[in-house]
Amino acid sequence: MNDIIIIGGGIVGLATALQIKRQRPGLSVTVIEKENRLAAHQTGHNSGVIHSGLYYKPGSLKATNCIRGYWMLLEFCEQENVPYELCGKIVVATKPEEVPLLDNLYQRGQQNGLEGLKKLTLSEMHEIEPHVRGVEGMWVPQTGIIDYVQVCEKYAEKLRELGGEIRLGEKVTQITPGNTLSVVLTDRATYETKLVINCAGLYSDKIAQLTQRQEIDVRIIPFRGEYFKIRPEKEYLVRNLIYPVPDPNFPFLGVHFTRMVHGGVEAGPNAVLAFQREGYRKSDINLKEIYETLSWPGFQKVAAKYWETGLGEMYRSFSKSAFTKALQELIPEIQENDLMEGGSGVRAQACDRTGGLLDDFAILETDRAIHVCNAPSPAATSSLSIGLTVSEKALTRF
Ligand SMILES: Cc1cc2nc3c(=O)[nH]c(=O)nc-3n(C[C@H](O)[C@H](O)[C@H](O)COP(=O)(O)OP(=O)(O)OC[C@H]3O[C@@H](n4cnc5c(N)ncnc54)[C@H](O)[C@@H]3O)c2cc1C
């Protein structure tokens, strides 16, 4: 019998397990992951950026967890020798009409307590990134780069040292909630547990569904983000991280340049509807999953409202020259043949029935379960803080 079963061996599930064991070592905690390795999905396909907390509405769960999680992550990496680099980033207004948005972002960063933010003229930007083009910019020195798979491996090592268990290659297929215990069935075993914590990322709505008798009101809509890699001989065009000013309506859109902690520079990601939740290639299609997305009333409302933006992203996905053009807004010198095929990641974006795309992190509590229903970026940066938040909720039940 387990005290707590955590479903999902991504960064949120592992951080949650670790925080529970750190706070209450006597509780038995098991993480169940369907893949044969940790961090196989969102966590292992992200941009590897340590976000500073610049963008998020002050007081939101994203702002508070990102800022607290940022410091917790740095402390963890220092203690455990996980490599990272605080290289800073610049945010660039490429057109005069983006300058007020950049000013708002600067104010927001101040409200969120960021250190060392600085407005930049074009010549000041050129001292940091000689090849960038823009009207005005902002220096964000706290931003960093890291390998989140390495972070997960360290979380797992620490968790095991504290007596936590991790079961790889086991898919949770059924959950039967009882009065005091739930029965969790996987394709390999049966477990009894006092509490289920759902950190299943792209399948968090499905897992939530398994623990409920009625339909839950949120569906995960998968958005694939595709990257290009810059050819090694052109990497000199980007020193560190270069971001556009985000569109307040679509903060997760806007391709950027990111130097990776193990070397190389990535450009992207875009955001296109994925035809499969774990579909990393354009050709990956799961008819049942695409039907579930298309028939969700909330998705239909999003599609009706934002079809033009969606088509633009789709076009850039199929046309390398259109993708290059978007990148040239920031670095005019970059050319189509400077870009090599890169990887991709799929974002789990929760969408409610009315067409609301959940912006903030969302944690839902029911009788025998806690569900992390929406943990998009910056959830990797925020992981230890989200883990602590969930852990505190869990421990009130023991
Ligand atoms: C393209 C992209 C770029 C991003 N860039 C950044 C960034 O630079 N910085 C940042 O802070 N954040 C970034 N993010 C966000 C960040 O990566 C995610 O928010 C974070 O990884 C979410 O972690 P998770 O553990 O919730 O999900 P996941 O990593 O997806 O883990 C969920 C796990 O649950 C498992 N699972 C699902 N169903 C079952 C089941 N039935 N049984 C057992 N296991 C199951 C899955 O196999 C998976 O391993 C990015 C995300 C994407 C997609």
The ligand as an SDF file (V2000), in Angstrom:
LIG
                    3D

 53 58  0  0  0  0  0  0  0  0999 V2000
    8.3170   23.5940  -26.9390 C   0  0  0  0  0  0  0  0  0  0  0  0
    8.3590   23.8880  -25.4650 C   0  0  0  0  0  0  0  0  0  0  0  0
    9.2980   24.8080  -24.9580 C   0  0  0  0  0  0  0  0  0  0  0  0
    9.3180   25.0960  -23.5960 C   0  0  0  0  0  0  0  0  0  0  0  0
   10.3110   25.8960  -23.0820 N   0  0  0  0  0  0  0  0  0  0  0  0
   10.4080   26.0660  -21.7320 C   0  0  0  0  0  0  0  0  0  0  0  0
   11.5070   26.7600  -21.1620 C   0  0  0  0  0  0  0  0  0  0  0  0
   12.4250   27.1690  -21.8580 O   0  0  0  0  0  0  0  0  0  0  0  0
   11.5280   26.9640  -19.8160 N   0  0  0  0  0  0  0  0  0  0  0  0
   10.5200   26.5120  -18.9950 C   0  0  0  0  0  0  0  0  0  0  0  0
   10.5720   26.7580  -17.7740 O   0  0  0  0  0  0  0  0  0  0  0  0
    9.4870   25.7980  -19.5100 N   0  0  0  0  0  0  0  0  0  0  0  0
    9.4290   25.5560  -20.8450 C   0  0  0  0  0  0  0  0  0  0  0  0
    8.4200   24.7990  -21.3720 N   0  0  0  0  0  0  0  0  0  0  0  0
    7.4030   24.2630  -20.4720 C   0  0  0  0  0  0  0  0  0  0  0  0
    7.8920   23.0340  -19.7240 C   0  0  0  0  0  0  0  0  0  0  0  0
    8.7090   22.2000  -20.5030 O   0  0  0  0  0  0  0  0  0  0  0  0
    6.6770   22.2700  -19.2270 C   0  0  0  0  0  0  0  0  0  0  0  0
    5.8150   23.1820  -18.6000 O   0  0  0  0  0  0  0  0  0  0  0  0
    7.0540   21.1690  -18.2250 C   0  0  0  0  0  0  0  0  0  0  0  0
    8.0240   20.3400  -18.7990 O   0  0  0  0  0  0  0  0  0  0  0  0
    5.8330   20.3900  -17.8150 C   0  0  0  0  0  0  0  0  0  0  0  0
    6.2650   19.2990  -17.0670 O   0  0  0  0  0  0  0  0  0  0  0  0
    5.2690   18.1270  -16.6870 P   0  0  0  0  0  0  0  0  0  0  0  0
    5.9900   17.2280  -15.7620 O   0  0  0  0  0  0  0  0  0  0  0  0
    3.9780   18.7380  -16.2350 O   0  0  0  0  0  0  0  0  0  0  0  0
    4.9130   17.4290  -18.0760 O   0  0  0  0  0  0  0  0  0  0  0  0
    5.7010   16.3340  -18.9190 P   0  0  0  0  0  0  0  0  0  0  0  0
    7.1450   16.6260  -18.9740 O   0  0  0  0  0  0  0  0  0  0  0  0
    4.9930   16.2120  -20.2070 O   0  0  0  0  0  0  0  0  0  0  0  0
    5.5310   15.0070  -18.0740 O   0  0  0  0  0  0  0  0  0  0  0  0
    4.3020   14.3100  -17.9720 C   0  0  0  0  0  0  0  0  0  0  0  0
    4.6330   12.8340  -17.9390 C   0  0  0  0  0  0  0  0  0  0  0  0
    3.4580   12.0960  -17.6740 O   0  0  0  0  0  0  0  0  0  0  0  0
    3.5720   10.8490  -18.3180 C   0  0  0  0  0  0  0  0  0  0  0  0
    2.2550   10.2280  -18.4570 N   0  0  0  0  0  0  0  0  0  0  0  0
    1.2080   10.6840  -19.1740 C   0  0  0  0  0  0  0  0  0  0  0  0
    0.1830    9.8260  -19.0920 N   0  0  0  0  0  0  0  0  0  0  0  0
    0.5780    8.7900  -18.3060 C   0  0  0  0  0  0  0  0  0  0  0  0
   -0.0420    7.5800  -17.8550 C   0  0  0  0  0  0  0  0  0  0  0  0
   -1.2910    7.2290  -18.2300 N   0  0  0  0  0  0  0  0  0  0  0  0
    0.6650    6.7350  -17.0530 N   0  0  0  0  0  0  0  0  0  0  0  0
    1.9430    7.0530  -16.6820 C   0  0  0  0  0  0  0  0  0  0  0  0
    2.5810    8.1940  -17.0880 N   0  0  0  0  0  0  0  0  0  0  0  0
    1.9110    9.0520  -17.8840 C   0  0  0  0  0  0  0  0  0  0  0  0
    4.1930   11.2150  -19.6680 C   0  0  0  0  0  0  0  0  0  0  0  0
    4.7990   10.1260  -20.3100 O   0  0  0  0  0  0  0  0  0  0  0  0
    5.1750   12.3080  -19.2610 C   0  0  0  0  0  0  0  0  0  0  0  0
    6.4830   11.8220  -19.0770 O   0  0  0  0  0  0  0  0  0  0  0  0
    8.3730   24.4900  -22.7290 C   0  0  0  0  0  0  0  0  0  0  0  0
    7.4630   23.5580  -23.2430 C   0  0  0  0  0  0  0  0  0  0  0  0
    7.4770   23.2380  -24.5840 C   0  0  0  0  0  0  0  0  0  0  0  0
    6.5470   22.1870  -25.0840 C   0  0  0  0  0  0  0  0  0  0  0  0
  1  2  1  0
  2  3  1  0
  2 52  2  0
  3  4  2  0
  4  5  1  0
  4 50  1  0
  5  6  2  0
  6  7  1  0
  6 13  1  0
  7  8  2  0
  7  9  1  0
  9 10  1  0
 10 11  2  0
 10 12  1  0
 12 13  2  0
 13 14  1  0
 14 15  1  0
 14 50  1  0
 15 16  1  0
 16 17  1  0
 16 18  1  0
 18 19  1  0
 18 20  1  0
 20 21  1  0
 20 22  1  0
 22 23  1  0
 23 24  1  0
 24 25  2  0
 24 26  1  0
 24 27  1  0
 27 28  1  0
 28 29  2  0
 28 30  1  0
 28 31  1  0
 31 32  1  0
 32 33  1  0
 33 34  1  0
 33 48  1  0
 34 35  1  0
 35 36  1  0
 35 46  1  0
 36 37  1  0
 36 45  1  0
 37 38  2  0
 38 39  1  0
 39 40  1  0
 39 45  2  0
 40 41  1  0
 40 42  2  0
 42 43  1  0
 43 44  2  0
 44 45  1  0
 46 47  1  0
 46 48  1  0
 48 49  1  0
 50 51  2  0
 51 52  1  0
 52 53  1  0
M  END
$$$$
